[in-house]
């Protein structure tokens, strides 16, 4: 399992790496975790999107870990598997709300400190 700097989570078979931590994954799946807003009790969903073979530059790797293959077939604790379209739509909505709130915070901080803070705190590739 790989967590990238931009928050994406990838699961796959590690085939190769080099001295710069560049990684090659095969049979890669991108996993999304979301909390369904407004549901009582809170529903937690996840889904896997197949991505195939993936090459990841080492500078983008935040975390790398091994998964127990015996437990890999089970759902993550507290989560149920959801429809890919539903989970992806919720993820995009939450991401756009987060970006909107971040822009508001950046604007207010810029007004408070008297400077332009645009682009600070964002991961740029």
C-alpha positions, -999 to 999 in steps of 0.1 A, spaced: 0 0 0 13 34 -10 1 68 2 11 97 -20 17 133 -11 -15 144 -27 -35 119 -5 -41 92 -30 -39 56 -18 -26 29 -41 -26 -9 -36 -5 -31 -58 23 -56 -62 57 -39 -58 78 -50 -87 108 -27 -87 124 3 -70 156 23 -72 179 44 -51 155 74 -55 125 54 -42 109 54 -77 85 25 -76 69 2 -101 35 -13 -90 15 -39 -110 -21 -49 -105 -26 -15 -90 -59 -3 -75 -66 32 -63 -87 31 -31 -110 59 -20 -125 62 15 -154 86 21 -179 94 49 -214 98 34 -225 134 45 -258 137 62 -263 99 69 -274 88 104 -257 67 116 -226 78 97 -219 55 67 -183 49 57 -177 37 22 -147 26 2 -141 15 -34 -112 3 -55 -106 16 -91 -83 -6 -112 -53 13 -125 -30 -14 -140 8 -8 -139 19 23 -121 52 41 -120 55 65 -90 83 90 -86 100 87 -52 94 124 -43 57 117 -43 58 88 -19 46 97 16 42 62 31 49 26 19 36 -4 38 31 -41 34 -4 -56 35 -12 -89 51 -26 -110 22 -47 -131 46 -66 -99 56 -66 -83 22 -99 -99 12 -118 -84 41 -133 -49 41 -113 -22 60 -127 -21 96 -157 2 99 -161 6 61 -185 -11 36 -178 -15 -1 -197 11 -21 -206 17 -57 -176 32 -76 -197 60 -91 -213 69 -58 -180 69 -38 -162 88 -66 -189 115 -68 -189 120 -30 -151 122 -30 -151 149 -58 -178 169 -39 -158 168 -6 -126 177 -24 -142 208 -41 -157 219 -8 -122 215 9 -106 236 -19 -133 263 -15 -127 265 22 -89 265 17 -92 295 -7 -113 314 18 -88 307 46 -59 318 24 -77 350 15 -85 358 51 -50 351 62 -36 373 34 -59 401 46 -48 396 82 -10 394 75 -10 419 46 4 396 20 -5 373 -9 -5 336 3 -19 321 -29 -5 286 -36 9 281 -1 0 248 14 -9 232 -20 10 203 -34 23 213 -68 36 189 -94 
